[in-house]
Amino acid sequence: MEKFLYERLQNKNPKINAWFAFPAIESFAMASLGFLSIFKQLDLMEDVFVERVYSDSKTTVASVDELDVIGFSNSFEIDILTILKMLSKYKIPPLSKDRGEEYPLIFGGGPVLSANPVPFEEFYDFISVGDGKVVLDKAFKVLVEKRNETKEAKLKALSEIEGIWVPKYGKEKTVKKISDEVTEPVYTPILSDKSYFKDTFIIEIERGCPKTCNFCLASWLNLPVRYVEYEKIIKAIDLGLQNTNKIALLGAYVAGHPKFNEILNYIREKNKINPVELTLSSLRADLADEQVIRTLVECGAKSATIAVEAGSERLRKVINKDLTDEQILKTVENARKFGLKGLKIYAMIGLPTETDDDIFALIDLMKRLKEANKGFELSLSVASFIPKAHTPFQWCKKADHKDLEKKMTVLKNKISPLGVNLRPSSIEWDSIQSVLSRAGIPLSSYLLKVIENGGNLGAFKQTWRRMAKAGILPELESYAKMPITENPDDTLPWEFISVTDKNILKRRLEDALKPL
């Protein structure tokens, strides 16, 4: 069952028809605040009929031949496989050059395409770069105005909108990443019992992170940091609590909101009247004090999440994670002392300048945490570092596959006996993600072959190696490590997307790699 928390337009007389598609099943789509907020924006346009479509959609109101445009939310590199399968499901050619006037325009948006659209450029007619609200408002006005004109005329007009890239016109023109003002909180517009987070009202209280860790695309892509006004957040909380008792606060730096304690106080007071289930996207280990933990516990939370990223203070300084061992120990102590039953901790291996000492420092840190908090549940999720475009570490090599496997084996052998639940990522999948995140060439023929061969990990590896043997692609392992130049002065394949001043990234990289 769905409940719309905004007043939908009645008796619309739409001039164009659209699908807004999510490359996963409905439960995941209905838990995605970004997807739902863009749908709401399109749904409130007088001239647009828009329908949500998921990977598991069985039926649709509008048929493909009635559509003018289909948009895809592209949040993760691997989403492209599902997007291509969805196009195939509706008998739409995957390559833009093969889609004539009889097919709708296909566009995409999201962090993956905003950072580096090059590997996927041949699939899309146009791409929205940065925050979508302002860009898509202008784009759909163009689509309405040009509805009776050719695709070429539409694309020409779209290419003139700041924040829109039309791949067929090349990379000569700089495309500026657009940042919305975020003067109003973005919150769940549709409550659904089918959502992965059933009937949960999510509120984005801030966007971006001032910490700008050197590996973190979410930080650099979402600058400047924008905090929603306290009064507007309270108003959103009240709306949510009128319709559900489940509230989630979202943000890359959620606890860093200037009025975070006041927001928590307000929720605590509401919880005294009627039970409120509160969740936070994550905690900062240097900001998780008594009040934060007590509020979570009072509102039914059993566990929370923190990211330490690296085991040693030295390596955390390299990545610009200003977090001490003492702060981490204090956070876990607070979590136990004030009522949580456990904590999930995130870390990475393979970071630039990492040595075996850093791996053993992570083991030692988990040992100290466990010994100081007996009976407290600790889990450690470990992924391998994936360099991302538009971050200071975009020029860094990905660690050698065999070295990563050895380090993960050491962690498995040393962490599990401590009574810590170790959750390692797949290093092989991380390697594929690394290829897709920094590829400087279109990978359409490769990705289509991957789908033909089953779309699994084996298909990714075998297809690449066959194409490399035929001279179509470079060697896989070396490309995963470093598909681009190591020289920061060279032009990067995605540099036509303007996100952050390149000189700032270069200086940050130089500072990070200086001996401490």
JONOR-V805408 format. One line per field, one symbol per residue. burial: b if it has 16 or more other C-alpha atoms within 10 Angstrom, else e. Layout:
# JONOR-V805408
burial = ???
This chain:
# JONOR-V805408
burial = eeeeeeeeeeeeeeebbbbbbbbbebbebbbbbbbbbbbbebbbbebbbbbbbbbeeeeeeeebeebbbbbbbbbebbbbbbbbbbbeeeebebbbeebeeebbbbbbbbbbbbbbbbbbbbbbbbbbbbbbbebbeebbebbbeebeeebeebbeebbebbbbbbbeeebeeebbbbbbebeebbbbbbbbebbbbebbbbbbbbbbbbebbbbbbbbbbbbebbbbbbeebbebbeebbeeebbbbbbbbbbbbbebeeebbeebbebbeeebbbbbbbbbbbbebbeebbbbbbbbebebbbbbbbbbbbbbbbbbbbebbbebbbbbbbbbbebbbbbbbbbbbbbbbebeeebbbbbbbbbbebbeebeebbbbbbbbbbbbbbbbbbbbbbbbebeebeebbeebbebbeebbbbbbbeebbbbbbbbbbbbbbbbbbebbbbbbeeebeeebbbebbbebeeeeebbbbbebbbbbbeeebeeebbbbbbbbbebeebbebbeebeeee
